[in-house]
Amino acid sequence: MSGRSLPRAALLLLGLQLTALGPAAAVEIYTSRVLEAVNGTDVRLKCKFSSFAPVGDALTVTWNFRPQDGGSEQFVFYYHMDPFQPTSGRFKDRVVWDGNTDRYDASIQLQRLRFDDNGTYTCQVKNPPDVDGLVGEIRLSVVHTVRFSEIYFLALAIGSACALMIIIVIGVVLFQHFRKRRWAERAHKVVEITPKEEERLNQEKKVAVYLEDTD
């Protein structure tokens, strides 16, 4: 009885080990999850991944789209050794490959944003034998303008940089001014001292001549 239970225990242990290794070998996706962009501009949909297996020619990247107002999932982009753009639909001539699989980057660029681009974009990477793993998602919101908070922080950053430059310029100008003033004061003192020195030397010469005459 114990002889039969030993192989079963070994098989059970092996199965648990394989189960534990399974998730570690799956492709993991990293995205920005939530993104906001201005209507009419271009936006980069970032998708980074990690894989247990080295990147090879079998790697594939699939991007799809689910509209915010519902509806069926739509094809956006496909990559397998070369990029394949959609030949029809809303994303025709508007999607550009912006990734580098050697750097585990499967990002794309969506150009000329429209309000009907609002929705969820999914990024799926398969790198055989790693074909399992969660699909990365990005919820994109297309807006009229950048939110006030973003404009405020941008203006604050630009204003701070300008103020710092002005302070530096003023500091340099003041330093040069006081430096020139100090040199001018020193030169003035030299000019004042020189006639006195000449007068003293003249007096000494007169005394020396007088002493010679008296001798």
MOGI-V771836 format. One record per run of one state. SS is the DSSP state (2 for helix, 1 for strand, 0 for the rest). FROM is the first residue (numbers start at 1). TO is the last residue. If there is no record, write none. Layout:
SS/FROM/TO + SS/FROM/TO
This chain:
0/1/1 + 2/2/24 + 0/25/27 + 1/28/31 + 0/32/32 + 1/33/38 + 0/39/42 + 1/43/45 + 0/46/46 + 1/47/50 + 0/51/59 + 1/60/67 + 0/68/73 + 1/74/79 + 0/80/82 + 1/83/85 + 0/86/94 + 1/95/97 + 0/98/99 + 1/100/100 + 2/101/103 + 0/104/104 + 1/105/105 + 0/106/107 + 1/108/110 + 0/111/114 + 2/115/117 + 0/118/118 + 1/119/127 + 0/128/129 + 1/130/130 + 0/131/135 + 1/136/143 + 0/144/147 + 2/148/214 + 0/215/215
